[in-house]
Amino acid sequence: MPDDRLIVALDVPNALAGLHLAEALGDAVSFYKIGLGMLTGGGLGLAHELKAGHGKRIFLDMKLFDIPATIEAAVRGLGQYDLDFLTVHGDPNVVRAAAEGASGSAMKILAVTILTSSDRGDLDAALIKPGTLPDLVLERAARALAAGADGVIASPQEAALIRALPEAAGKLIVTPGVRPTGADTGDQKRIATPAAAIAAGADHIVVGRPIWKAADPRAAARAIIGDLG
């Protein structure tokens, strides 16, 4: 059985490219992330194809943010696609609306704390209150979980802190910003290796470019899974 702790991000131009990559990875990978960049390239159709046609698990990474009524309606509509995970921003009112929209489905709502491409300078530019990144991530995670999130998205560097929260008992931690040793960090600023992310308390890691840019994506995925322990 493939190790579903690895989620492969299909950050490729369109659904056809995503399907070709999934076919190349074959039974090495059982869980895929489809993000906002794929939405206009047939992302929902690809989600359905991978889920219904290939038996894969699907993480739809939309990072939804809007007024509660709109969030609830959008999440309820997405529930028809039999998705496994869906992301929303971690504001408590957004999380509560998403949880209501997901009721009656098996879809898990994951709250985004602070994007892994952000550092304190980015938060200053966005007028986010003072405080260290770990402290702010921890506070946002606790509030989102208390509001009904099934889990959180956070960098590997904050996973251990979140796992220690009372609110995190039985909840999911999913970590993007994971890079195998020696891989290009790209636009990620808060990163860790796959093994370190799992050791810190993550349930799933998300890896994209180090797999789909590899000469042999299947071998790259297997190597990452082998590193998880």
PyMOL commands that set and color helices and strands:
alter all, ss='L'
color gray80, all
select helices_A, chain A and resi 15-28+36-41+43-53+68-81+92-102+120-125+133-146+156-163+166-168+194-199+209-212+217-226
alter helices_A, ss='H'
color red, helices_A
select strands_A, chain A and resi 6-9+31-35+57-64+85-89+108-112+151-153+172-175+204-207
alter strands_A, ss='S'
color yellow, strands_A
deselect
rebuild
show_as cartoon
